[in-house]
Structures are given as structure tokens and as C-alpha cells.
């Protein structure tokens, strides 16, 4: 079967995280949404996303195409409902298009064409990512679901005698992981330690928690769930209810709470973010499509940072701060709580971070991981630079 993940209008609401990826490439729980579906369906998978992203995330069509909303996470009820769809039918819930079965000529315009399809109402539960705060707010349920899928019928590697654990049956350690002199409490949710990951001595972890492959908790880390650290990342200090997509570092002391970091980010030593306003009011977050700050419905909401952004030591982020792609923040004081992509500076002011300088840093960062910074990556980031130009009015 040919499956295609499509972006709906939420792609704009999820900026800046989706500037560099389709919605389904967002990590929530242990896996990305794409990976979740791949673990439960057999077939080919591709993406219907923004034009400038299609080179990196190509579209493949067949005679029959099962179109799946990229923000929807799978569950047994959804898989059964989607598997029962016939060509010309769509699955919807509360006017949200979940899935549709379309011929090749209807793929590109699926959001419009599906309105004329025979609609099947889905009455089960559904987890959909539509806004950045949905990621950390639903991360606990997503970790629980992924943990069940990834560990079903398998045996964990032994935890080791140097560690202390509460509810050890809810802790799963993949092959090659190194875990020593750490404390784990899985009574409030499962703990997953990925392949070749490392939990250094003195770390204290309360689930739900996921440390993905080749990532590390530095010594004496304090982790409150639900938290996910994506692959090839290093984190330390105190982290609460946050998601790091991957290839990003918060390797030193400092607090990160109710936050989402994209890929290739780096937080300098003793970086802290506020996740609660002093007056305990509802947090507002910058909305790209609405061009203003919007209510989140949350009392706790911290930092949302796009790919390739970095900050210097002792950086302080206010409650509900949004940082775009490839920004570089430094200096004392609190910077503004919306920092456009390719900004360079801090509380004292910003200037434009030119693409040649940004690309030079990106190449060095990629080389450290033995990965190429491709011309495709350059073209995507150049497009982001152009799209965010309007906000860099400093």
C-alpha cells in the first residue's frame, strides 16, 4: 500500500518547528509521527508538504494512495478505521480530515478534493498535533503508546546493580545502552533508554521519559517527565516536561521546562527558561499565521525553538518565548519573546544573521556528527531566511 502523509493548515500554526520539516516528522513520545505509522503499517511512505521541502521529503504516488494527516498519531482504532476505507472515502472527526483514499490525480489537492468524498466519522479517541504546545502537553500519552509498541514481546537489557529503580518492570533498556549509578522512578510512567544511549552517574529520572539512541544524560541530571530527548543529543541540568527533537544539546546546568527544541540547537551553560508567569496568568505564544501572540490555554509554557538556533551562556528566556530557525542569542537580560529566524543578538538588540555565516556554522556542526550539510539543506534554510525577512525589522 502507498501511504502519503499530508500537511493541513496546522503546518503554519506549528511554525517555526515546521519551517524545516513536514508535520509528521515532529517527534512526540519516543518516535516521530512518521515512525509511529511505519511501525504499524506495511507499505511505502512519502510526504505531501510545502513545495520547498519536497526535495528533501519527496512525494511518491500510486494508483491508490492512502492519505494520512501528518499531525495525527496512530492508535488501534484509527488503524482499523483507515484500513477499512475504500477509494473515494475519507475519515473525519470534528471536521478534521484524518485520512482519505485517493487516486493519483487527486493527491496534490487532497484537502479540497476530499470534501466531495464519502465521509466516514471516526468516533474513537485521537491525538493530533496542531500547535507547538500540543507536543509537550501530550508527550506523556505519546510515550506510553510508543513504549507499548516498541517493547511488546521483547526483553529489556538488565538495569545493572549500581542503579536504583522503582517499578523496574516499566523500564526498558535497549542494546548497547550504558546506565550506571542512576536513580529511576517509573511509577508515574515508563522509562525508555534507547540503543547506545548513556545515563551518566548521579542522574535522577522520573517517568514518563525517553532517551533516544546515541543520546546522553550528563552527570547528576534531574529529569521530570513527561520528557523526551531525541537521538544524538546531550542534556544535563534540570528538565521538566520538554521534548528535544534530536541532534541538539543542553549539556550543562540550567532549567528547561514545558518546552520544545528542534534539531541542531545548542543551549549554553546555565541557560534558563521561565515556564510560569509571575502573575500566574495564561501564557500567550507567538502565532505566525495570526501575526500576533495567541492564548495557549496553559499556565505552564516555556520555550519553542526552531532548528539550528543557539544561545550563549547564562541566557534567560521569558515565559512563552518563540525562537525561529538559525537564530543566535547571547548577552545579559531577557531577549524579546519572539525572535525571528536568522536573528543575531539579545536583549541589547538584534541584527540580521546572514546565511553565509549561518551555513558556515551549520557545516561545522554537521561535520562533528560525520554528516554532510547538503545543498538541499542550504536551499531550505535560504527559503526560511526569505520567509522570515518581514519579521526582522530591527
Backbone torsions as a table, in degrees:
resi	resn	phi	psi	omega
1	UNK	NA	144.9	179.3
2	UNK	-101.9	116.0	-178.9
3	UNK	-107.6	137.1	179.1
4	UNK	-127.8	122.5	174.9
5	UNK	-86.7	122.4	-178.4
6	UNK	-110.8	147.5	174.5
7	UNK	-87.6	134.4	171.2
8	UNK	-103.2	-164.1	-176.7
9	UNK	-62.7	-16.8	179.6
10	UNK	-64.6	-17.9	179.2
11	UNK	-55.6	-40.8	178.7
12	UNK	-71.8	-39.2	179.1
13	UNK	-65.3	-24.3	-177.7
14	UNK	-90.8	-0.1	174.2
15	UNK	-60.6	146.7	7.6
16	UNK	-87.8	0.7	-176.2
17	UNK	-63.9	-31.2	-177.7
18	UNK	-94.4	2.4	173.6
19	UNK	-56.8	-30.9	-171.7
20	UNK	-117.6	12.0	-178.2
21	UNK	-162.3	154.9	167.2
22	UNK	-66.8	162.7	-178.5
23	UNK	-58.3	-40.5	-173.8
24	UNK	-69.0	-10.5	177.1
25	UNK	-88.1	4.5	173.3
26	UNK	-70.5	138.4	176.6
27	UNK	-93.8	127.2	173.7
28	UNK	-145.6	131.9	-169.4
29	UNK	81.9	-137.3	178.4
30	UNK	-90.8	-36.9	-173.9
31	UNK	-110.5	166.6	167.2
32	UNK	-72.9	164.0	178.8
33	UNK	-62.3	-39.5	176.2
34	UNK	-55.9	-49.0	-178.0
35	UNK	-63.2	-35.5	178.9
36	UNK	-58.9	-48.1	-179.2
37	UNK	-67.0	-38.5	-179.6
38	UNK	-63.1	-30.5	179.1
39	UNK	-72.4	-16.2	-173.2
40	UNK	-122.0	-4.2	178.5
41	UNK	-130.3	150.5	176.6
42	UNK	-109.0	130.8	178.8
43	UNK	154.3	-165.9	175.2
44	UNK	-97.7	149.3	-175.5
45	UNK	-132.3	135.9	177.0
46	UNK	-150.0	-172.0	-168.8
47	UNK	-132.4	140.2	167.5
48	UNK	-113.2	101.8	-172.5
49	UNK	-135.0	-162.6	-179.1
50	UNK	-65.9	149.2	-174.6
51	UNK	-55.4	-43.1	-174.6
52	UNK	-73.2	-12.8	177.6
53	UNK	-95.4	-13.2	-171.7
54	UNK	-65.8	-25.8	178.1
55	UNK	-63.9	-41.4	179.9
56	UNK	-82.0	-30.9	-179.3
57	UNK	-123.5	80.3	-169.5
58	UNK	-72.0	159.4	177.1
59	UNK	-102.7	132.1	175.1
60	UNK	-122.9	127.1	179.3
61	UNK	-117.4	154.6	175.5
62	UNK	-132.7	-172.5	177.9
63	UNK	-62.5	-38.5	177.7
64	UNK	-125.9	129.5	-174.7
65	UNK	-129.3	124.8	175.2
66	UNK	-91.1	108.9	-178.7
67	UNK	-88.8	125.9	-177.7
68	UNK	-122.2	130.0	176.6
69	UNK	-60.2	122.0	-173.6
70	UNK	-65.9	-15.9	179.5
71	UNK	-91.8	-4.1	-175.5
72	UNK	-94.6	128.3	177.8
73	UNK	-90.6	141.1	-176.0
74	UNK	-73.3	152.4	167.0
75	UNK	-148.0	167.0	-175.9
76	UNK	-56.0	-39.6	179.2
77	UNK	-64.7	-41.4	178.5
78	UNK	-65.8	-43.0	-179.3
79	UNK	-61.9	-42.5	178.1
80	UNK	-63.8	-43.6	-178.8
81	UNK	-65.7	-41.8	-179.5
82	UNK	-68.5	-39.0	179.8
83	UNK	-65.1	-21.7	-178.7
84	UNK	-89.1	-8.7	-178.2
85	UNK	-68.8	146.2	174.5
86	UNK	-110.8	163.5	-179.8
87	UNK	-58.2	132.7	-178.5
88	UNK	91.0	4.3	176.5
89	UNK	-112.1	152.8	176.7
90	UNK	-131.9	152.0	177.6
91	UNK	-108.3	126.5	-176.4
92	UNK	-133.3	157.9	173.0
93	UNK	-148.4	121.1	-179.1
94	UNK	51.5	45.1	177.9
95	UNK	70.1	7.4	175.8
96	UNK	-94.0	126.4	176.6
97	UNK	-76.5	114.7	-179.9
98	UNK	-88.8	-47.2	-176.0
99	UNK	-159.1	161.2	176.6
100	UNK	-157.3	153.8	176.3
101	UNK	-110.5	117.4	-170.4
102	UNK	-130.7	153.1	171.4
103	UNK	-77.2	168.2	-174.5
104	UNK	-58.9	-38.4	-176.6
105	UNK	-71.2	-13.3	-178.7
106	UNK	-101.5	-2.6	-173.7
107	UNK	-63.7	-50.3	-173.5
108	UNK	-61.1	-32.1	-177.2
109	UNK	-110.0	35.1	-171.0
110	UNK	-60.6	-37.2	-178.3
111	UNK	-62.9	-34.3	179.5
112	UNK	-84.4	-46.0	-175.0
113	UNK	-65.2	-36.8	-176.1
114	UNK	-63.4	-18.6	178.2
115	UNK	-64.3	-24.5	179.1
116	UNK	-94.8	-3.3	178.8
117	UNK	-74.1	160.6	171.1
118	UNK	-69.2	122.0	-174.4
119	UNK	-92.3	134.4	173.8
120	UNK	-113.3	121.4	-177.5
121	UNK	-82.6	127.5	176.4
122	UNK	-91.6	124.5	-174.7
123	UNK	-107.7	4.5	178.8
124	UNK	-88.4	-175.6	178.1
125	UNK	-77.7	150.3	-178.1
126	UNK	-148.8	133.3	174.1
127	UNK	-105.1	117.8	179.5
128	UNK	-125.4	134.3	176.3
129	UNK	-92.7	114.0	-178.5
130	UNK	-121.1	-24.1	-178.5
131	UNK	-135.8	156.8	-178.3
132	UNK	-55.4	-38.4	-177.6
133	UNK	-71.0	-17.1	174.5
134	UNK	-61.5	-26.1	-174.3
135	UNK	-68.0	-53.8	-179.9
136	UNK	-78.1	-28.6	-179.0
137	UNK	-66.3	-33.2	-178.3
138	UNK	-105.3	10.0	-173.5
139	UNK	-66.5	-32.9	179.3
140	UNK	-62.6	-47.7	178.9
141	UNK	-63.7	-36.9	-179.2
142	UNK	-69.0	-38.7	176.5
143	UNK	-63.2	-43.6	178.4
144	UNK	-57.3	-47.4	-177.7
145	UNK	-65.6	-44.7	-179.3
146	UNK	-66.9	-38.7	179.4
147	UNK	-58.8	-42.5	179.1
148	UNK	-63.0	-43.2	-178.5
149	UNK	-67.6	-44.7	-173.2
150	UNK	-76.5	-25.6	-173.7
151	UNK	-107.9	-5.1	-177.1
152	UNK	-57.6	124.1	177.2
153	UNK	74.6	10.8	-177.6
154	UNK	-117.5	162.4	179.3
155	UNK	-114.5	131.3	178.8
156	UNK	-69.7	152.8	167.8
157	UNK	-66.5	151.7	-178.4
158	UNK	-62.7	143.9	-178.2
159	UNK	-70.9	-33.6	179.4
160	UNK	99.8	143.7	-172.9
161	UNK	-71.8	-17.7	-177.9
162	UNK	-79.9	-9.7	-176.6
163	UNK	-99.8	158.4	173.5
164	UNK	-116.8	139.3	-175.7
165	UNK	-144.7	140.5	170.7
166	UNK	-110.3	129.3	-173.6
167	UNK	60.2	57.6	-177.0
168	UNK	-61.6	-21.8	177.5
169	UNK	-67.1	-14.4	178.0
170	UNK	-101.4	17.1	178.0
171	UNK	-116.0	128.1	-179.6
172	UNK	-125.8	128.6	-178.4
173	UNK	-119.8	122.2	-178.6
174	UNK	-78.8	166.6	-178.9
175	UNK	-60.1	136.8	175.6
176	UNK	87.6	-8.3	-180.0
177	UNK	-72.0	144.7	-179.8
178	UNK	-116.2	115.4	-175.2
179	UNK	-133.9	115.2	-176.6
180	UNK	-140.6	139.1	173.0
181	UNK	51.9	44.2	179.6
182	UNK	-120.2	163.0	-179.7
183	UNK	-120.0	130.3	-176.8
184	UNK	-126.6	134.5	175.2
185	UNK	-124.9	103.5	-178.2
186	UNK	-101.3	17.0	-177.9
187	UNK	-69.3	-26.6	-179.7
188	UNK	-101.2	2.6	178.1
189	UNK	162.1	158.6	-175.4
190	UNK	-69.8	158.6	177.2
191	UNK	-124.7	126.1	-176.8
192	UNK	-121.7	124.3	177.5
193	UNK	-113.9	115.7	-171.3
194	UNK	-76.7	174.4	-177.7
195	UNK	-58.8	131.4	176.5
196	UNK	59.1	20.4	174.3
197	UNK	-82.7	166.4	-179.7
198	UNK	-137.0	131.4	170.9
199	UNK	-112.0	110.5	-175.1
200	UNK	-79.3	164.1	-172.6
201	UNK	-61.9	143.5	178.6
202	UNK	87.6	-4.3	-179.3
203	UNK	-73.0	144.2	179.4
204	UNK	-124.5	122.8	-173.0
205	UNK	-126.8	129.8	172.6
206	UNK	-117.3	124.4	-178.1
207	UNK	-72.8	171.4	0.1
208	UNK	-70.6	139.8	-176.6
209	UNK	-150.0	142.3	175.0
210	UNK	-134.0	125.0	172.3
211	UNK	-114.1	107.4	-171.3
212	UNK	-79.7	176.2	-169.5
213	UNK	-57.2	141.1	176.1
214	UNK	61.0	23.1	176.2
215	UNK	-105.8	169.1	-174.9
216	UNK	-142.9	140.3	164.5
217	UNK	-96.6	122.1	179.7
218	UNK	-71.1	170.1	-174.9
219	UNK	-59.4	138.1	175.6
220	UNK	62.3	28.4	174.1
221	UNK	-65.9	146.9	176.6
222	UNK	-120.7	112.0	-173.6
223	UNK	-118.6	123.1	173.6
224	UNK	-107.9	128.7	178.4
225	UNK	-79.4	170.7	-2.8
226	UNK	-80.3	120.8	-177.2
227	UNK	-134.2	141.5	176.4
228	UNK	-127.1	130.2	173.1
229	UNK	-113.5	111.1	-175.3
230	UNK	-68.7	176.7	-173.9
231	UNK	-63.3	149.8	174.5
232	UNK	57.4	43.3	179.1
233	UNK	-124.8	154.4	175.2
234	UNK	-126.8	129.1	-179.4
235	UNK	-135.9	153.5	176.5
236	UNK	-152.0	-175.0	-178.6
237	UNK	74.5	-144.1	-176.7
238	UNK	-113.9	127.4	179.6
239	UNK	-132.0	135.6	-179.2
240	UNK	-135.5	125.3	172.5
241	UNK	45.3	57.5	-178.6
242	UNK	-132.1	160.0	178.9
243	UNK	-128.3	124.9	174.1
244	UNK	-110.4	118.9	-173.0
245	UNK	-62.2	-42.3	-178.7
246	UNK	151.6	159.3	177.9
247	UNK	55.8	30.6	-179.0
248	UNK	-127.5	155.0	-175.8
249	UNK	-128.8	133.8	163.3
250	UNK	-132.1	75.4	-163.1
251	UNK	-87.3	1.1	-173.1
252	UNK	-130.2	-178.6	178.3
253	UNK	-62.9	161.7	-174.9
254	UNK	130.0	166.0	-175.6
255	UNK	-113.1	134.4	172.3
256	UNK	-128.7	119.2	-176.9
257	UNK	-139.9	140.2	178.3
258	UNK	49.2	53.4	-170.5
259	UNK	-135.1	163.9	175.4
260	UNK	-135.0	124.7	174.9
261	UNK	-112.7	134.9	175.6
262	UNK	-74.5	-156.4	179.4
263	UNK	-93.1	154.2	174.9
264	UNK	63.4	29.7	175.2
265	UNK	-94.5	156.9	174.5
266	UNK	-144.7	126.1	177.0
267	UNK	-105.0	123.9	-179.2
268	UNK	-66.4	166.3	-177.2
269	UNK	-56.6	137.3	178.0
270	UNK	63.2	27.1	169.6
271	UNK	-70.6	136.1	179.6
272	UNK	-133.1	145.3	171.5
273	UNK	-124.2	146.1	173.1
274	UNK	-86.5	138.4	176.5
275	UNK	-120.3	7.8	-178.8
276	UNK	-146.7	127.6	179.3
277	UNK	-71.7	149.2	-178.5
278	UNK	-60.7	-28.6	179.9
279	UNK	-96.1	5.9	175.9
280	UNK	63.8	20.4	179.1
281	UNK	-78.0	165.2	176.3
282	UNK	-60.2	137.1	-178.7
283	UNK	-83.3	137.4	172.8
284	UNK	-106.0	148.7	-177.7
285	UNK	-131.7	146.9	-179.7
286	UNK	-63.7	132.4	176.9
287	UNK	-113.1	119.3	178.6
288	UNK	-64.0	-48.2	-177.3
289	UNK	-67.8	-33.2	-179.0
290	UNK	-87.7	-12.7	177.0
291	UNK	59.5	37.9	178.5
292	UNK	-165.4	173.1	175.8
293	UNK	-81.4	136.3	-177.1
294	UNK	-122.9	155.2	179.0
295	UNK	-69.8	139.7	177.9
296	UNK	-99.2	-16.5	-173.4
297	UNK	76.8	9.7	-175.1
298	UNK	-118.2	144.8	172.5
299	UNK	-87.2	-27.1	179.1
300	UNK	-113.5	116.4	177.6
301	UNK	-158.1	124.9	-172.5
302	UNK	-106.5	-106.8	-170.5
303	UNK	-115.9	133.8	170.0
304	UNK	-117.8	120.2	-174.3
305	UNK	-128.0	126.4	178.8
306	UNK	-74.9	170.3	-177.9
307	UNK	-56.6	149.0	172.0
308	UNK	69.2	6.1	179.1
309	UNK	-87.3	151.8	-174.1
310	UNK	-145.3	156.1	175.1
311	UNK	-139.8	153.6	-178.0
312	UNK	-82.6	-179.7	-178.2
313	UNK	-62.7	148.1	175.6
314	UNK	62.2	23.0	176.8
315	UNK	-69.8	140.4	179.9
316	UNK	-122.0	122.3	179.2
317	UNK	-107.1	130.5	177.1
318	UNK	-69.2	164.0	175.1
319	UNK	-55.5	134.5	175.8
320	UNK	64.6	51.2	178.0
321	UNK	-98.5	135.5	176.0
322	UNK	-114.5	123.6	177.6
323	UNK	-115.3	128.4	-178.1
324	UNK	-72.7	-158.3	-178.1
325	UNK	-87.6	139.1	172.7
326	UNK	53.7	46.4	171.6
327	UNK	-97.6	153.4	179.1
328	UNK	-130.6	113.7	-170.8
329	UNK	-116.7	136.4	-178.3
330	UNK	-160.2	169.5	178.2
331	UNK	99.2	171.6	-177.9
332	UNK	-86.8	170.9	-178.8
333	UNK	81.3	171.9	179.1
334	UNK	-90.9	120.1	173.7
335	UNK	-69.8	168.2	178.2
336	UNK	-56.8	157.5	-176.3
337	UNK	-94.0	11.1	161.3
338	UNK	-136.8	114.6	-178.3
339	UNK	-115.1	110.8	-176.9
340	UNK	-63.9	161.0	175.9
341	UNK	-58.6	147.2	177.6
342	UNK	58.8	44.3	172.8
343	UNK	-104.8	145.5	-178.4
344	UNK	-130.9	116.1	179.0
345	UNK	147.3	-150.0	-177.5
346	UNK	-168.1	-145.9	-176.1
347	UNK	-61.3	-28.1	180.0
348	UNK	-76.9	-9.9	179.5
349	UNK	134.8	162.9	-178.0
350	UNK	-124.2	155.9	168.1
351	UNK	-135.3	171.5	-177.1
352	UNK	-75.2	134.7	176.3
353	UNK	-94.6	104.5	-171.5
354	UNK	-68.6	150.8	-177.2
355	UNK	-62.8	-38.9	178.5
356	UNK	-58.1	-41.1	179.2
357	UNK	-69.6	-40.8	179.1
358	UNK	-64.6	-41.5	-179.4
359	UNK	-68.0	-34.2	177.6
360	UNK	-60.9	-42.9	177.4
361	UNK	-66.1	-44.2	-178.6
362	UNK	-59.4	-41.2	179.6
363	UNK	-61.5	-42.6	-179.9
364	UNK	-64.7	-41.3	-179.8
365	UNK	-64.9	-43.0	178.4
366	UNK	-64.2	-40.3	-179.5
367	UNK	-61.5	-34.4	178.2
368	UNK	-62.3	-24.3	178.2
369	UNK	-104.5	12.2	-179.8
370	UNK	57.7	39.7	178.8
371	UNK	-122.4	148.3	178.8
372	UNK	-86.2	138.5	169.8
373	UNK	-91.4	101.9	-166.2
374	UNK	-84.1	166.7	174.6
375	UNK	-64.5	-28.9	175.0
376	UNK	-64.1	-43.4	176.1
377	UNK	-60.5	-41.5	178.5
378	UNK	-61.0	-43.8	-178.2
379	UNK	-65.6	-39.2	178.9
380	UNK	-64.0	-47.0	-178.3
381	UNK	-68.6	-32.7	175.4
382	UNK	-63.3	-40.1	177.4
383	UNK	-64.5	-41.5	177.9
384	UNK	-62.9	-41.9	176.8
385	UNK	-55.1	-44.6	-179.4
386	UNK	-69.5	-40.5	-177.0
387	UNK	-67.0	-33.0	-178.7
388	UNK	-93.1	2.8	-179.0
389	UNK	-53.5	-39.1	-175.6
390	UNK	-62.5	-25.6	-177.2
391	UNK	-88.6	-14.8	-178.3
392	UNK	-88.2	68.1	-176.2
393	UNK	-101.8	35.7	179.1
394	UNK	-95.4	NA	NA
